[in-house]
Amino acid sequence: MIDIDKTAGDITKAIRNFMAAEEFSYINGYMQGIAAEIKIVASVVLIFLAISSSSFVFPLLLLLFSITLALASRISLATYISRFYIIPLFSVIVVLPLAFINGDTGMYGLLINAEGAKYVALFTVRVMAAVATVSLLLFTTRFSAILSALRRMKFPMTLITIMAMVYRYLFTFLTQLVNMLLGRRSRMVERRKSIKGASAFAGNFLSRILSKSDAVYLAMRARGFDGSVKTFDRKFEWSSAGIIYTTMVIAMVFLWAITEL
Amino acid sequence: MGDNRIIEAEGITYTYPDGTLAVENAHFYLERGERVAIVGPNGSGKSTLLKILSALMEPQEGSIRFYGKENVKEKELRKKFGIILQNPDDMLFNATVMEDLEFGPAQIGMKRNEFEKILEELDEIFSLSPLLKKPPFKLSEGEKQRVAMACALATKPEVLFLDEPFSALDVGMKRKVVEYLNKLNAEGMAMVTVSHELDIIPRVADRVYLLNRRVVAEGKVEEILSNDKILTENGMEPLPVAKIAAALGMKDIPLTIEEFINALKSK
């Protein structure tokens, strides 16, 4: 049986939390003062190094590095970790069987493959470090600044427009879902769990989303949207925070080279 | 006359795909700096007509001329038109209020420093500062309406289209916003207001179209809003102050409380 209220409520909560993270990009913190271009390039480099690490040292250092920068950017540890802990958890589930395939060492009645277990741990730490890096970028950079930076970095316009549209329509999706859930709850005496109810809710939701997306498109056109989303150009500037951050990232690259090469 | 006209529409008809006839053979014109209202009951086609007049929708029948021309590029019109849609939720589609405010000016190519000046002015009227960093879905209905209005005004439009713009505003904010809109009008901005509530119309319009799918009546605000018969016949409730004045046998029907008090004092 499907509890549509709980499922939809959980989705709504997750998206709201994700969207609310944008508020941190307005705080006067360390990473917020760095140009989006520097953060994007640095994040890509650091993620690449993390996923290509064969030892625990670099991913763990990167995790520590990201947490320190998040704290310096006035993001509380609990808020920061709550954003990305779930993805490494999923990755553990995906690779966990490797720890037991051809297991030879007994532990609590289970045969564990030591190499496999090490890989599971390494994979999880890599994912954690990579997701922490991306989260830091998203927490401390306004979405419009990311789009503007990507445009200046000559990313394909189609890709940027798709990103912008997807991001925008998430709000429509969210508002509709919240309104429908409220309307449903206001007329319910007890929670019903049925596939029929869930499919009717989903169908109604999709048709509403369709008509709402038309309305949003009209509103975008009303404000000058002509097929490509423009944002105010934010001049690229080297701030002292940017120079220090770049130096730290270069140091991280050297650390990776020392531990891996 | 022609040079002064921003919009000139004739024989406008629009039927929705489900067969609902929204507007039939309607006409309309708007001159530079004018304040015009379109009033009518719910479902009378006001919002549809407003979308057609603001070039968001094309009529199936009839002709519409903008600035005396039939074929004007939409991009050019967007630089001159500001539109406040009926549902503020449709207008606020960005991650934060600040990004929503920036959206219109960025699309029309406004310079950042110009936008910042406009934002300062809008902040004074709409009290935006505490809202700038918030995601729109966290705002109250009144706040959403304020932000939606500010979004439309952020491009410094030459014509402002307002679709039921004051429904969620409290009395104090409504007064402040109306004063500001009239100040912009005095500086040259034309206004087209759509509403099914008549009490605000005398404060935001000089000329009125009464719409009930067709244009039933057209004229000066005082002519249309004091016409008890035509309003009632078309599903509109005449203004209480006008009803009282008519019952008291006043010749010049007041449309606002202030006019009513002045009329009583002068008796």
Interface residues (C-beta under 8 A of the other chain):
Chain A: R16 M19 A20 E22 E23 Y26 R142 F143 S144 Y167 R168 Y169 F171 T172 L174 T175 V178 K212 A215 V216 L218 A219 M220 R221 A222 R223 G224 F225 D226 V229 K230 T231 F232 D233
Chain B: K51 S54 L56 E74 K75 R78 K79 F81 I83 L85 N87 D89 D90 M91 L92 F93 N94 A95 T96 M98 E99 E102 F103 G104 P105 A106 Q107 I108 G109 R112 F115 L132 K133 K134 P135 P136 F137 K138 C151 A152 T155
